[in-house]
Amino acid sequence: MSTPMMLRPTMEGSDHVPTSGVTEREPAGVALWFFIAVATSLFSLFIAAYVMRMDGADWSVIAMPWQLWLSTALLIAGSICLQLASAFGHRKRWNGAHVLLLAGGACAFSFLAVQLWAWQVLLDNRVVPVGNPASSFFYLLTAMHGLHVAGGLVGWGITVSGFHRAVPTEWRMALCARYWHFLLAVWLVLFAALGWLTPEVVRIICGTR
């Protein structure tokens, strides 16, 4: 009697996709939405504190380093790459999904590196985390966002490891894309608040001027 051959699913153009982790899909999706809700509340509270603190006499606006524009572009590129990776995964085009997933992670690592570069530029210009509330909030808010990006890279790494075990899961890529869209939205709000929200603008918006 011949022994049946064990067929390993191909990564490109195959309709047979491993089903490992299917039972994790819905709980993981709910958990991510819950985390996003909690993180949104946290960032909202810090931004509210940032706005209220602007009214202090010791507030001194700091100039944003140009590196923040580069980091913004990298985060946008990473979000696009992960969205495309998710789309490729749903079409079972695993090789393309793998490349795009790696590109998205590279953008995220580069984002963190550029953020550290921006910090170094400010420190070289003697913009330190103490003494000026504006600089204190800048370091606090960007550090918080950077930690969320680093945390997202853990989930990204788990997703990438699935390819090395020949068990790619499109739902993990979809969750990565969703989380990166959230990180991008938070960063755009932070960037706008840190770069263009001034005490004068706040007074105009609140009608106290």
N, C-alpha and C positions, 0 to 999 in steps of 0.2 A: 504494500500500500504506500503510495507516494505521500510525502508530507506536504501540505499546502504551503505555498510561499507566502511570507509576510510582506505585504506591499507597503512601502513607505510613501506617504503622500508627497507629490511633487510640489514645489513652492511656486511655480509659475503656471498659470493657465489650468489648474486642476480644480474640478468641482468638488473633490473630496477634501474637506477641511476638518482637522481634528476638532473634536467637540469638548475637549478638556476645559473645565472652568465655566461651562455654560450655566451651571447652577449659581455661579458667583456673580453673574452679569447684573441682575436686578438689584441685589443688595449693594453691590459696589456703586452702581449708578445713584441709588438713593443716598448712600453715604457721602458721595462726592457732592451732591446737591446740598446736603446738610452742612458739610464743611464749607462750601462756598458761601452759604447763608451766614454762618458764624464769622467767617473771615471778612465778609462784606460789612457786617455790623461792627467788627473791630476796627477796620479801616475808617468807617464812617465816624466812629467816636473820636479817633485820633485826628481826623480832618476837622471835625467840629472844634476840638480843643485847639488845633492850629489856628483856625479862624478867630476864635475868641481871644487867644493869646496875642494876636496881632495888635490889639488895642493898647498894649503896654508901652510905656515910654522908652523902655530899653530895647525895643524891637528895631533891628537894622536889616534892611533888605540885602540879600547876598546875590551876586551875579551867578547864574547857572553856567557851569562849564560846558563847552561845546560837545564834550564826549557824551552828554546825555542824549543828544540828537542821534548819535551813532547807536547807543544802546536801545533807543526807541525803535530804530530801523531794524535792529537785530531781533527784537522781540516780535515785531510785526512779521518779519521773515520766518521766524520760528513757528508762529501761530499758523501762517499759511502752509508751511511744510507739513505740519502735523495734521491739518485739515485735509490736505491732499493725500497724506499717508492713510488716513482713515477712509477716504473715498476709494483709494486703490485697494485697501483691504476688503472693503465690501464687494469689490469686483473680483476678488480672489487673485489680484495681480501682486503676488507677494514680493517679488524682487523689487518692483518699483516702490511698494510700501516700505520695504526695509530701507532702501536708500533715502527716501524722504523722511523716515523716522530718525535715521542717523543725522540727517541734515538739520532737522528740528532740534535735536539734542545739542548739536554743535553750536547752533545759534544761541541756545540757552546758556551753555558754558561761556560763550563769547560775551553774552550780555553781562554775566556776573564779573568777568574780567574787566570789561569796560567800565562797569560801575565802580570797581576798585580803583581803576585808573582815574575816574572823576574825583573820587575821594582824595586820592593822592595829590591831584592838581589843587584842590581846595586847601588841603593841609599845607602844601608848599606856599600857598598864598596867605597862610596864617588864618584860615577860616577853620576854627577848631570847634569841637562839639560843645564846648562850655563858653559862657560869657555872653553869647548872643542867642536869644531864643530861636531866631530864624534858622541859624546854623544847627542848633540842637535838634529842631524838628526835622531839618533836612536829613541829618544822619540817621535819626530814629526811623523816619518813614521809609527811606530808601533801604535801610537795613532790614526792616520788617518785610518789605517786598522781596528783597533778595533772599531772605530765609524761605519765603513761600516758593520762590523759583527753585531753590535748592531742594526743598521738599518734593516739588514736582518732578525733579530729576530722579528721585528714588523710584517713583512710579514709572517713569520713562525707562529706567534701567531694567525694571522687571519686564516691561513690554518687549524691550530689545532682546532680553535673554530668551524669550519665547521662540525667537527665530533660530537661535543656536540649538534649541532642543527640538526644532522642526515642529513646533506647535504654536504657530502665530495665531493670535486671537484678535479679530477686527474690533471687538467691543472694547478691548483695552486701548487700542489706538484711538477709538472714538472718545474714550474718557480722557486720554491725554490731550486730545485736541480741545475738548470742552474746557479743561482746566487751564490750558494755555490761552484760550480766548478770555477767560476770567482774569488771568494775570495781565494780559494786555489791556483790558478795560480798566483795571485798577491802576496800572502804571500811567495810562493816558490821563486819568483824573489827577493822580499825584503830580505828574509832570506839569499839568496845567496849573494846579494849585501852587506848586513850589516856584514856578517860573513867572507866572503872570498875576497871581492873586496878591495884591498889596493892601496895606491898611487903608489907603485912599479908596481903592476899588470896593473893599468891604464896607466902608462907610457909605459909599454911594448906593450899593445894593441894599443895605439895611436902612437907608434913609436917614442916617444920623449926621449927614454932612449938609 
